[in-house]
């Protein structure tokens, strides 16, 4: 079972049915968003969510009535609806992290030739907001926009977890213990050591522990008041993140992170006013 699906199953399992329905509908909406270009079938949603067919159909129909999801008349595949696109457009007008960091993500990917990513924390999870691929033809697709992992899984996610206060960090790791053991059994035993190493050196390095041969390097982003804002990271095959290349990658990563943080500082008075 994938981590995202298991987390939704774990959340509020015995809670009010209304809350559980919202959690499930949002999970389906995120799944449809990740497949919006090519579309996804009802059976695909059933498989990815682990929910039964009747539940998926009921929730998707509710999303369609709200304009968040549309179904192609010929292929019968689901895509994001007009209302979801309107909300995306409205959100893009705010001086949020994705908008402020977009130029840095593109420049980083162009300069290093590998994938650059922007992620944010969502409770005990991390969510990928942006991804830009570099020119190098061999790529790793371990993380794509709209995808979430337990906080700590992957370089950007690990950088965010390590940047939290120690008590909060421990709470997150405890909350994710079960899903990590189930969905990331090869990664979970290494997480405490990875967090400690990341906190000590100021950047995260994932040496292919989530997906074999998929390496990552990440740094945390902070608001002017020190609060965690997100993470900027690089993803590449192992040969592109060999030890002698890491100092150059880290220098470029930190330079773009500093640019993003300056933009956050400049935007802060406008957001607060």
Buried (B, 14 or more C-beta within 10 A) or exposed (E): EBBBBBBBBBBBEEEEEEEBBEBBBBBBBBBBBBBBEEBBBBEBBBEBBBBEEEBBBBBBEBBBEEBBBBBEEEEEBBBBBEBBBEBEEEEEEEBBBBBBBBEBBBBBBEBBBBBBBBBBBEEBBBBBBBBBBBEBEEBBEBBEBBBBBBBBBBBBBBBBBBBBEEEEBEEBBEBBEBBBEBBBEEBBEBBEEBBEBBBEEEBBBBBBBBBEEBBBBBBBBBBBEEEBBBBBBBBBBEEBBEEEEBEEBBEBBBEBBEBBBEBBEEBBEEEEE
